[in-house]
Amino acid sequence: LEIIKAQTEKEIALFKVQQEAKKENAKDDMVNQIGSQFMTTLLTSSMQGKNPTEMIESLKQLQNLADELKK
């Protein structure tokens, strides 16, 4: 019975670690998607000769969002 209990506890601990890893991967994916969209917009704006100042401000806001998501 102790062996079964220990094995079950080990499986539960492994499951918790896997779930936490999935959450971290989902957060990283979200940040990467937002970043990719931002870079596309930045490059498009630059190619169109638009002032990058607004995009730089948006980048700062994006960085704040990314930092919040990673917490």
N, C-alpha and C positions, 0 to 999 in steps of 0.2 A: 504494500500500500504506500509506503514512503517513497519507493522508486517511482510509482505512478504519479504521486503528488509532485515530486521533484521534476519529473519530465514535463508535467503539465505547466508548472511554474516557468520552466525554461521556454516552453512553446509560447506562453503568454508574453514573456519578456521579449522574445524574438518578434512576435507579432507587433508589439508596441514600437519597437525600433523600426520595423518595416513601414508602419503607418506614419511615423514621424519623417522618415526619409521621403515617402510619397508626398507629404505636405511640403517639404522643402523643395522637392523637384517641381511641384506645381507652382510654387512661388517664383522659383527661378525661371520657369517657362513664361510666366506672366510678365515678369520684368523684361525678359528677352524680347517678347513680342511687342511690348510697349516701346522698348528701345529701338527695335527694328523699324517700327512705324515712324518714330521720331526722326531717325537718321534719314529715312526716305524723304520725309517732308523737308528736312534741313537741306539735303542735297538738291531737291527739286527747287526749293526757294533760292538757293545759291545760283543754280543754273539759270534761273529767271531774273537774276540781278536784284533780288529783294534784299533789304537790309537784314542782316543776321541778328541784330540786337534782340528782336522779339523772340527769335528762335533760341537765343542763349538764355533768355528769361524762362522760356518753356523748358529748356534743359534743366535748369535749376529746380523747377517745380517737379519735373520727372524724377530727378535724383532724390528729392524729398519723398516722393511717392514710393520709389524703389526701396529707400531706407525703411520706410514704415512697413512695407510688405515683408521685408526680411526679418522683422522683429518677431 
